[in-house]
Amino acid sequence: MQALAVVLFPVLLMLFALAMERFEARLNRAGVREQEVQEFLDAASSAEVATLAAEGFPNALARFRTRRRRGGDVMEEDVALLDDRARRAS
């Protein structure tokens, strides 16, 4: 019985390590870089911060990138979104 454990343990450990490596690779692809987070925190509008609180970082980052591509100003729809959320909170 001990001989079987001696043979199986390294094999199982190696399979576990390979599975964890695949899982880590998926997380790295789906994750956000530290530089993107820092840029968002430095230059996000209040609407993008509200999106961060309500919907999470991926949606807020997408809104931030869209605003950057359009010229960098706060969009009218962002102001409307903030007004709508303020009315709901009241």
C-alpha positions in Angstrom: 0.0 0.0 0.0 2.8 2.4 0.8 4.5 1.6 -2.4 1.4 2.6 -4.3 1.2 5.9 -2.4 4.9 6.6 -3.2 4.2 6.1 -6.9 0.9 7.9 -7.1 1.7 11.0 -5.0 4.2 12.6 -7.4 1.9 11.9 -10.3 -1.0 13.5 -8.6 1.1 16.4 -7.5 2.3 17.0 -11.0 -1.3 16.8 -12.4 -2.4 19.3 -9.8 0.4 21.7 -10.7 -0.4 21.5 -14.4 -4.1 22.2 -13.7 -3.2 25.2 -11.5 -0.9 26.6 -14.3 -3.8 26.5 -16.8 -6.1 28.2 -14.3 -3.5 30.9 -13.6 -3.1 31.5 -17.3 -6.8 32.1 -17.7 -6.8 34.5 -14.8 -3.9 36.4 -16.3 -5.7 36.8 -19.6 -9.0 37.9 -18.0 -7.4 40.2 -15.5 -6.6 43.9 -15.7 -3.1 45.3 -15.6 -2.0 47.5 -12.7 -1.2 50.3 -15.1 -4.8 50.3 -16.4 -6.1 50.5 -12.8 -3.8 53.4 -12.0 -4.8 55.3 -15.1 -8.5 54.8 -14.4 -8.1 56.0 -10.8 -6.2 59.1 -11.9 -8.5 60.2 -14.7 -12.0 58.6 -14.2 -15.1 60.8 -14.3 -17.7 60.6 -11.6 -20.0 58.6 -13.9 -17.2 56.0 -14.5 -16.7 55.8 -10.7 -20.5 55.3 -10.3 -20.3 52.5 -12.9 -17.4 51.0 -11.0 -19.5 50.9 -7.8 -22.6 49.6 -9.6 -21.4 47.2 -12.2 -17.8 46.4 -11.5 -14.4 47.2 -12.9 -14.7 45.7 -16.4 -17.7 47.8 -17.3 -16.2 51.0 -15.7 -13.0 50.5 -17.6 -14.9 50.0 -20.9 -16.8 53.2 -20.3 -13.5 55.0 -19.5 -11.9 53.7 -22.7 -14.9 54.8 -24.7 -14.7 58.3 -23.3 -10.9 58.5 -24.0 -11.5 57.5 -27.6 -14.2 60.1 -28.1 -12.0 63.0 -26.9 -11.8 62.9 -23.2 -14.7 65.0 -22.1 -17.5 63.9 -19.8 -20.3 62.7 -22.1 -23.8 63.9 -21.7 -25.1 60.4 -21.2 -22.7 60.1 -18.2 -24.3 63.2 -16.6 -27.7 61.8 -17.3 -26.6 58.5 -15.7 -25.5 60.3 -12.6 -28.7 62.3 -12.3 -30.7 59.1 -12.7 -28.7 57.3 -10.0 -29.0 60.3 -7.7 -32.8 60.3 -8.1 -32.9 56.5 -7.3 -30.8 57.0 -4.2 -33.1 59.7 -2.8 
